[in-house]
């Protein structure tokens, strides 16, 4: 039983990792070399629509990945 749960958690962890990579790659990259030295002219910009969804989706995937990793550790130690 323990090995079965561990295998399921491994597969779920792989799926979450792939989704996390995709959501990070889809996010807007407004940072450039000019912004690093104070250029760009944009002081503040709010996230809206898909950008806001991807931001919160990425955070939730990170939390889910941490929880799954802790569960895998718990079931492997027992």
Rosetta constraint file for C-alpha pairs under 8 A:
AtomPair CA 1 CA 5 HARMONIC 6.44 0.50
AtomPair CA 2 CA 6 HARMONIC 6.20 0.50
AtomPair CA 2 CA 75 HARMONIC 6.67 0.50
AtomPair CA 3 CA 7 HARMONIC 6.12 0.50
AtomPair CA 4 CA 8 HARMONIC 6.33 0.50
AtomPair CA 5 CA 9 HARMONIC 6.17 0.50
AtomPair CA 6 CA 10 HARMONIC 6.19 0.50
AtomPair CA 6 CA 72 HARMONIC 6.08 0.50
AtomPair CA 6 CA 75 HARMONIC 6.62 0.50
AtomPair CA 6 CA 76 HARMONIC 7.49 0.50
AtomPair CA 7 CA 11 HARMONIC 6.38 0.50
AtomPair CA 8 CA 12 HARMONIC 6.21 0.50
AtomPair CA 9 CA 13 HARMONIC 5.96 0.50
AtomPair CA 9 CA 68 HARMONIC 6.63 0.50
AtomPair CA 9 CA 71 HARMONIC 7.84 0.50
AtomPair CA 9 CA 72 HARMONIC 6.53 0.50
AtomPair CA 10 CA 14 HARMONIC 6.31 0.50
AtomPair CA 10 CA 72 HARMONIC 7.49 0.50
AtomPair CA 11 CA 15 HARMONIC 6.36 0.50
AtomPair CA 12 CA 16 HARMONIC 6.15 0.50
AtomPair CA 12 CA 68 HARMONIC 7.97 0.50
AtomPair CA 13 CA 17 HARMONIC 6.09 0.50
AtomPair CA 13 CA 65 HARMONIC 6.46 0.50
AtomPair CA 13 CA 68 HARMONIC 6.49 0.50
AtomPair CA 13 CA 69 HARMONIC 7.48 0.50
AtomPair CA 14 CA 18 HARMONIC 6.28 0.50
AtomPair CA 15 CA 19 HARMONIC 6.25 0.50
AtomPair CA 16 CA 20 HARMONIC 6.01 0.50
AtomPair CA 16 CA 61 HARMONIC 6.58 0.50
AtomPair CA 16 CA 64 HARMONIC 7.72 0.50
AtomPair CA 16 CA 65 HARMONIC 6.53 0.50
AtomPair CA 17 CA 21 HARMONIC 6.24 0.50
AtomPair CA 17 CA 65 HARMONIC 7.34 0.50
AtomPair CA 18 CA 22 HARMONIC 6.29 0.50
AtomPair CA 19 CA 23 HARMONIC 6.07 0.50
AtomPair CA 19 CA 61 HARMONIC 7.77 0.50
AtomPair CA 20 CA 24 HARMONIC 6.13 0.50
AtomPair CA 20 CA 58 HARMONIC 6.20 0.50
AtomPair CA 20 CA 61 HARMONIC 6.17 0.50
AtomPair CA 20 CA 62 HARMONIC 7.32 0.50
AtomPair CA 21 CA 25 HARMONIC 6.18 0.50
AtomPair CA 22 CA 26 HARMONIC 6.19 0.50
AtomPair CA 23 CA 27 HARMONIC 6.53 0.50
AtomPair CA 23 CA 54 HARMONIC 6.29 0.50
AtomPair CA 23 CA 57 HARMONIC 7.60 0.50
AtomPair CA 23 CA 58 HARMONIC 6.11 0.50
AtomPair CA 24 CA 58 HARMONIC 6.89 0.50
AtomPair CA 26 CA 54 HARMONIC 7.84 0.50
AtomPair CA 27 CA 51 HARMONIC 6.72 0.50
AtomPair CA 27 CA 54 HARMONIC 6.77 0.50
AtomPair CA 27 CA 55 HARMONIC 7.58 0.50
AtomPair CA 28 CA 51 HARMONIC 7.26 0.50
AtomPair CA 31 CA 35 HARMONIC 6.16 0.50
AtomPair CA 31 CA 36 HARMONIC 7.68 0.50
AtomPair CA 32 CA 36 HARMONIC 6.72 0.50
AtomPair CA 33 CA 37 HARMONIC 6.98 0.50
AtomPair CA 34 CA 38 HARMONIC 6.56 0.50
AtomPair CA 34 CA 39 HARMONIC 4.92 0.50
AtomPair CA 34 CA 40 HARMONIC 6.27 0.50
AtomPair CA 35 CA 39 HARMONIC 4.70 0.50
AtomPair CA 35 CA 40 HARMONIC 5.40 0.50
AtomPair CA 47 CA 51 HARMONIC 5.82 0.50
AtomPair CA 47 CA 52 HARMONIC 4.99 0.50
AtomPair CA 48 CA 52 HARMONIC 5.08 0.50
AtomPair CA 48 CA 53 HARMONIC 7.94 0.50
AtomPair CA 49 CA 53 HARMONIC 6.39 0.50
AtomPair CA 50 CA 54 HARMONIC 6.04 0.50
AtomPair CA 51 CA 55 HARMONIC 6.19 0.50
AtomPair CA 52 CA 56 HARMONIC 6.38 0.50
AtomPair CA 53 CA 57 HARMONIC 5.87 0.50
AtomPair CA 54 CA 58 HARMONIC 5.93 0.50
AtomPair CA 55 CA 59 HARMONIC 6.48 0.50
AtomPair CA 56 CA 60 HARMONIC 6.16 0.50
AtomPair CA 57 CA 61 HARMONIC 6.13 0.50
AtomPair CA 58 CA 62 HARMONIC 6.25 0.50
AtomPair CA 59 CA 63 HARMONIC 6.38 0.50
AtomPair CA 60 CA 64 HARMONIC 6.09 0.50
AtomPair CA 61 CA 65 HARMONIC 6.00 0.50
AtomPair CA 62 CA 66 HARMONIC 6.31 0.50
AtomPair CA 63 CA 67 HARMONIC 6.29 0.50
AtomPair CA 64 CA 68 HARMONIC 6.11 0.50
AtomPair CA 65 CA 69 HARMONIC 6.05 0.50
AtomPair CA 66 CA 70 HARMONIC 6.21 0.50
AtomPair CA 67 CA 71 HARMONIC 6.21 0.50
AtomPair CA 68 CA 72 HARMONIC 6.16 0.50
AtomPair CA 69 CA 73 HARMONIC 6.23 0.50
AtomPair CA 70 CA 74 HARMONIC 6.11 0.50
AtomPair CA 71 CA 75 HARMONIC 6.20 0.50
AtomPair CA 72 CA 76 HARMONIC 6.05 0.50
AtomPair CA 73 CA 77 HARMONIC 6.18 0.50
AtomPair CA 74 CA 78 HARMONIC 6.55 0.50
